[in-house]
Amino acid sequence: MKYQKLLSEFEGQLDALESGNGDILFKAEKGIVLVEKSIRKLQKQITGKTFETQADEIYFFKHVKPQIFSKLIYYVKLFNIESKRPRGINAAQIKYLQHQIDKFQTFFNDNLEFYNYYRRGAMSLDEQYFVRGNRDLRLPLESFHFLIDDQFSTCQDGTVATIMAYDMLIVYLRKEVDDLQNNLEPQKTMTMEKPSKLFWTGNKTDLIELLYALQSSKCINSGTTDIKEMASHFEHFYNVDLGNYYHTFIDIRSRKGSRTRFLDKLIEMLQQRMESLDE
């Protein structure tokens, strides 16, 4: 369908915004405008239209619309949080940010049944949750005007979008808390005697996938090294800036199909190499 092109354009515009100049409030404001435009375009393509199959309709409302709508919730919440963030001592900021994280966790607890259904990739109730015409007035949906249109919403696509948005917000807020807590402690000086002669020439996302895989395997310092310290070493030894690797990991987790593309590719290429040597 046409919305695939719209999705690609949207992701490109979002990447440009995130990697560009400007503080977090500026980016949040621009992000809200960008997402609203994309949702309006998507709404025009879907409203009044019928999908070829019910499976197509379920896929759209379970995966496609939440992908964009979650970014709207993310930027609106982010703008509100950052605009009210206390200035001054780190301890006050940490307390404030931790309170925001707790509120998002409360949402997951309040919607635990659906949260578990969505997280485990269940499909048995998809026809009820992601087909238009089935409404559940008990759901605490976000009060965005896009939800008023019954032709562009189902009873749970807004909840999926909210889960995705709150995941992103928790990752962002935890990183901010980590940074503030590190500033409370005496700065540790990392001894990097010589600049590395190695350069990462592949995709940064692939390196981040490898980074998280190594940390998850607990094969470095028995898993006691945090991701931030490992990322710093990767950046030094491979002369690369990994950017916001927390956010990139969220994108990796939300991939369709295999979520371990680079690791799969490494296995395939190593097997090919060994097979060629066996011949």
Number of C-alpha atoms within 10 A of each C-alpha: 9 9 17 11 9 15 17 11 13 18 13 11 14 18 11 11 17 15 11 10 10 11 8 15 16 12 19 24 14 15 22 17 12 17 21 16 13 17 18 11 13 20 18 11 14 18 13 11 10 11 13 8 8 13 13 14 19 22 14 19 25 23 17 18 22 23 20 20 23 23 24 24 23 21 23 15 17 22 19 12 17 13 11 9 14 15 8 8 10 17 13 13 18 21 12 16 20 16 12 17 18 11 13 18 15 12 15 17 13 12 14 12 10 16 16 13 14 16 10 8 8 11 11 9 9 17 14 16 22 24 24 18 13 15 16 13 8 7 12 13 16 13 9 11 7 16 16 10 11 15 16 20 23 23 22 25 27 26 23 22 27 24 23 20 25 24 19 20 22 19 15 16 18 16 16 16 19 13 14 16 14 13 11 12 8 7 8 7 6 9 6 10 6 8 10 12 9 11 12 14 10 8 9 16 17 15 22 22 20 16 17 16 14 15 18 13 10 12 12 12 9 10 13 10 13 10 17 14 11 16 20 14 14 18 18 18 17 16 16 17 14 16 14 13 20 18 15 17 17 14 13 17 12 14 11 8 7 12 14 15 13 17 16 11 11 12 11 11 12 11 12 12 11 10 10 9 8 7 5
